[in-house]
């Protein structure tokens, strides 16, 4: 390697650089960068968009490289000292010490080869630095391909990193956020026990419902979403690592696939295992599609919950106004005093983004050719964005809106007792058709159900009062 700098035409000095080489020749790399030639080529050749490879993928790569080093050392295909140095460098990446060393864009080679090499180069160079700092004499320098990438290919490491990142994101970010919102709804259910309000179907008045029952519907949606997310994870826990280039396991020692999966499981606390069919693991992304379907289902449920909350809180005087939600910020630049359901709006926008991501993931997964799918970076990016956005949106909605939901019991009672659908309780006594006539008469003449029923001669006042008890209809 040669260090140097160049003078530009205006007399300024370019950033100091060093010269690295790969199989295609020499490349200038920033002098202080841990990455090498292949990362630099990608950095220069794919200046597309602003989206860089998600940190979750980088950290998943660090986990699998650490596990691979351990497995290779145990199987005798890598010097234990070199393996130890790679492990230590990987730990630094996991601790976030080198985040700036992973600048590559999502829009690169569809196999993710360049991001795999980015990790390989950073870990190799950092391992060599550690060896130099400690005076460790190595037979040869730690090499990105021969050492860090030993027994591996980008074709099996990227799908492995993608699965590991997806499982960890769901388990560590999304599911805990959902559980926190469930706990809020459970508290609201208890606080609103006995509060009866009008139900609504088709955006029209319906028979009564307890407010706690309505909240329990929201809670049940989230609990079902958790079950669906959990049901999708076993397929993501099957790892492609060990299949190498096309699924045959070329250049990987016997038992590497099983051992490295065990190591990843130990490092993450998740029951990862090797995929028994590496040909499927390399070319098909169906596990990501299936799992993101559960993420999308959660987004659909959150869309519904957020819409319910903002409808119920609409007003404050001219809407439903059956609940109040926290007033967090001014809602208008022209209308003084206006407050809007902004947390609900954020949730619904995130839900729309997740649904768009689902379409992208599905299309990308359908494009596998022969032994490999080459749309993996966009699948990983969209999946992890969905999980991150949903987790953040759910936590924000919970913290800034749901915890402060209050029932407007007076408005609920008023709406309940003015609902024409309370006539449903008369069906067992006067029949459906007569009850319908009562409702129509009350609506047309602007009178109460009691007045309409009595005037039609279907019941006496005493009998009506005896059977008409809205609070007992739930």
N, C-alpha and C positions, 0 to 999 in steps of 0.2 A: 504494500500500500504506500502511496505517496501523498503527502500533505501539501496543500498549496492554496493559492488564491489567485484571482485574475483581476486585472484592471479593466474597467469599462471605458467606453468612449468619452464619457463625461468626467472621467478622473476618479470616480468612486471605486471602491473595492468590493467585489462580490463576496458573498459568504465563503469562509474557508471551507475547503473540501478535502476529501481524500479519494483516492482512486481504488475502486473495488473491481473485481472481475467475476464473471460467470461464464457459462458455456458459450455465450455469444460475444464475449469480449469485455473491454473495460468500460466502467461507468463511474462518473463522479458522484460521490455521496457526501452530504454535509458532514464535516469533520467530527462533530460531536454526536452524530446519530448512531444508535445501536443497530439500525437496520443495515442491509447490504444491497448488493447490486440488483437482485430481482425485485425487491421492494421499490427501489428507486426507479426502475424501469416502469413499473405499474403506476407509481406516483406521477411520473411524467406523461405516460401514455393514456391515462384514463382520467382526464380532468373533466369529469361529467357530474354535474349536480353538486350538492353540498352534503349528501348523505354518506357518512363513513360507516365502516363495518361496526356493528353494535358492540359495545363493551362486553355484553354478555357472551358474544361469540369469542372475543379475545380471551376472556377468562376461562371459558370452556376449553379453548385450545390449550391454555396453560395447564389446566387440570389433566387433559389427555396426554400432553407431552411429558408431564411429570409421571403419570402412570406408565406411559410407554418406556420411559427411562428406567423405572423400577423393574418393569417386566423384562426388558432387554438385559438388565444387569443380572436378574435372577436366572434367566435362561442362558447366560454366558455369551451373549452377542454384543455386549457393550461393557467397556471397562467400568468397574464400580465407581472409580474416582470421577470419571466423566459423567456418569449417571448422577452422582451426588451433586456435581456442579450444575447440571441441567435442572435438577430438582430445586436447588436453591434459587436459581434465576427465575424459575417458574413461580416460586413462592413470592418473589418480589413483584412479578406481574400481577399475581392474585391480590397482593396488598395495594395495588394501584400505583406503584412507584414509577412505572414506565408508561403511563397511559399515552403520553405524547409520541411514543414510538410506533403507534399503529395508525397511520394517516390514510390508509387506502380506502378508496370509495367502494360503495356497494356495487356500482356499475363497472364491473371488471370481468374477468373470465368467469363463465358460468359455473365452473367447478370449484371456484374459490381457491384455486391453486396459489394465487399471489398472496392471499391472506395467510394461507398455510405457510408459505415461504417467509412472509413477514415475521410470523411468530418464530419460525425456525432460525432466522437470521438474528433476531433480537436475543433469543435465548442462547444461541451459540456465542455471539459476541460478548454478552454479559457473563457467560460461563468462563470465557477466556480472561475477561477482566478479573473475575474473582480468583482464578488460578494465579494470575500475575500478582494480585494484591497479597496473596498468601504464600507466594514463593513455591507453588506447586508445579513441579516439572511434569509436563505431559509428553507422551511419546509423539503426539501430533496435536495441533490445535483442535478444539471442539469444532466440528464442521456442521453447518446447517442441514445438509442432506445426509451425510454419512453417520452423524451422531444423533442430532435431535430428531431427524425424520427416519431414523433406522426402523425397519420392519413396517414402514407406513407408506402411504401414497396420499396425495391430496384428495383422491377419489374416495378414500375411506375415512380420512380424518375430518374433512369438512362436514359430511353428513353426521359423523359422530359428535362433533362440536355443536352442530345444530340441534341435535336431540338433547344433548346434555344441557345446553343453554335453555332450551324450551322447558324441560322438566324443572330446572332450578327456578326459572322465572315464574312458572305457575305455582310451584310449591312455596317459594320464599316471598313472592310479591303479590300475586293475584289472589290466591286462596286466603291468606291472612286478611287482606282488605275486605273480601267478601264476608269473612267470619266476623269482622268488627261491625259491619253494617247489620248483619243478622242479630248481633247482640243488642244493637240500638233498637231494632224492631221488636225484639223480645221485651225490652223495657217499656216501649210504647204500648205494646199489647197489654201489659199488666197495668199500666197507668190509666188506660182507657177502658178497662173492664166495665161493662154495664152501660156504656154510652151507645145509644141506638140512633141510627141515621137512615136516610133514604138510600137505598141501593140504586144503581144506574146500569142499564144495559142499552146498547145502541145510542149512547148519549142521551137517553130518555129516562124518565122516572121509572123506577122499578120497586119491588117490595123491599121492606126494611132489612137492614143488616147492622150488626154491631160494628162499631168502628174497629174494635179489636179483631174482629173477623176479617175486615178489609185489610188491616195491617198484616194479619197472619198470611194472607195471600201473597203479599210482597215477600214476607220471610220465606214462605214455601218455595217461591220461585228461586230465591237465592240458594236455598238448601239443595234444591234439585240441580241447580247449576254446578254446585260443588260436587255432587255425585257424578255428573256428566264429565266434569273436568278430570276427576279421579279415574273414571272409566277409560279415559283416553290416554292416560300416562303409561300403562304397561307396554303399549306398542312403541312409545317413544323411548322406553328404557331398553329397547333392543338396539344394540350398537353395531355399526358397520365395520368398526376397526378390526383389522386382521384380514380384510378382503383385498387390501392393497389396490392395484390398478383396475382390475376388471372383476374382482370377486373370487379369484382363484387362490389368493393368499401368496402370490409369488414374492419371494425374498423375505417372507415372515417365517420365523421358526415355528415348529409344531407347538401348539399350546399357547401361542402368543395371544390369540384372540380371546380365549377364555380368561387367561391370567390378567390381561390388561383391563378387561371389563370388571374383573374382581377388584382391581386396584382403583378404578374409577369409582366403583361403588363404595369402597372404603373411604376414599377422599371426599365424597359428596354426601354420604349417608343415605343415598338412594339406591334401591336394588337394581342397578343396571346389570345387564347380562349381554353376552355376545349374541348377535342375530344368527340363528342356525342356517339361514340362507343368505349368504353375502351377495349373491347375484341380485336378489330382490332388494337388499339393503342399499346397494349402490345406485340402482336405476329408478327405484320407486320412492316417491315422497308421500305415499298415501297416509302414513302415520301423522305427518304434519297437517295434511288436509283434514283428517278425522279429528285431530285434537283442536285445530282452529275452529272446526265446526262447533265444538263445545264452547270455545271462547266467543264465537259469534252468538250462540244461544244465550250466553250471559249478557252480551251486549243488547240483544233483543229484549231480555227481561229488564235490564236497566233502563232502556228506552221507555218501556211501559210504566215502570215505577216512577221515573222522573216526570212523565206526562201526567200520571195520576196526581202526583203531588202538586204540580203547577196548576192543574185544573181545579183541584180542591182549594187551593190557596188564591184562586183568581179573584180579582176585585181591586181594592178592598171593599167597595160598596156595590159595584154593579156586576160582580161575578158570583161564583158559588160561595166563596168565603167561608167554607166549613172548617178550614184549618188556617193557622197562621204559621209562617216560616220566618226564620231570622232575616232581618233587613241588614244586608251586609255593606251595600254601597249605593250611592245615588243611581237611579236607573235611566235618567234622561238628561240631555244637555240643554233641553228647552222647557221641559215640564217640571216645575219645582215640586219636590216632595215625592216624585214617582220612584217606586222601588220595584224591581223586577226579579223574577225567579231565575237568577243568573246561574246558580249551581245546577239547576235542572237543565238549562240550556247547554251548559258545558257537557253534561253527561250525554245528552242527545246528539250533540255534534261528535263526540267520541264514538258513540254507537254507530253513527253513519260511517265514520272512518274505518272502524273495525269491519263493517259489512263490505266496504270497498276492498279492504285488505283481503278479505276472504275470497273475493272474486279473483284477485291477483294470484293468490296462493293456489287456488284451484286450477287456473289456466297454466301457471308455471309447472305444477306437478304433472299436468297432462302431456308435457313436452319432452319426456324422457325418450332418448333414442338409443337403441341397442343396450350397451352395458352401463350407461351413465345418464343422469339428468344434469343438464348444464344451465339450470335456472336456480341453483341453490342459494346464492347470495340474496336474491330478491325474496325468496321464500322465507329465509331466516330473518331478513330485515322486517318484512311485514308482520310475521308472527310475533316477533319480540316487540315491535311497536304496538301491536294490538294489546299485548299483555301489559306493557308498561302504561299505556294510556288508560286502559280500563282500571288497573290497580290505582293509579293516581286519581282518576276521576271519581272512583267509588270512595276512596278515602276523603277527597275534598268534599263530595256530596254529603258524606256521613258527618264530617267535622263541622261543616259550615251551613248545613241545612237540616239533615234528618234528626240530629240530636236535639234540635230546637223546635220540632213540630209540636204544635199545641192545637188541641181540638177547640173549636168555637162551638161550645155545647148549645148555646142559645140559638145560633143559626141552624145547627143540625136539628134541633127540636122543632124549630119553625118550619123548616123544609119538610121534615118528616110528617108533621101533622097537616101539611097542605098538599101532600102527594095524593093524586087520584089513584095511584096503584095500591093504596091501602085497601081498596075495594076487593082485592083478591081474597082477603080473609072472609068475605061474605059468600064465596063460592059454595062451601059446604052447606049453606043454609038456604040460599035462594037460587043457586045455579049460575053457571058461567054467563048465559045470555042475559039474564036479568041484572047480574052484577055489571055487565058491560053497559046496559042501559042507564044504570045508576051513575056510572062514571061519565058517560056522555052528557047526561042531564046536568050533572054538577059542573062540568066544564062549560057547557053552552050557556048556562044561566048564572055561572059565577057563584054558585052556592056550595055548601058543604056536602060531603057524602051522606051525612046523617039526614040533612034536609031533603036531599034528592031521594034517598031510599024510603023515607017515611011518606013523602008526597006521592010516590009511585005506589004506595000501599003494600010494599014488600015486607016491611017490618014495622013493629011499633017502636017508639022511642026507647022504651025500656029494653026490648030485645036487642036493638042495635047497640045500646050502651053496654049490654052484657057481653056481646061477642066482639065488639070493635076495640081491640087493645093492641095498638101498634108495637108497643115495647115487648110484647110477648110473641111477636111474629118472627123473631130471629132464631 
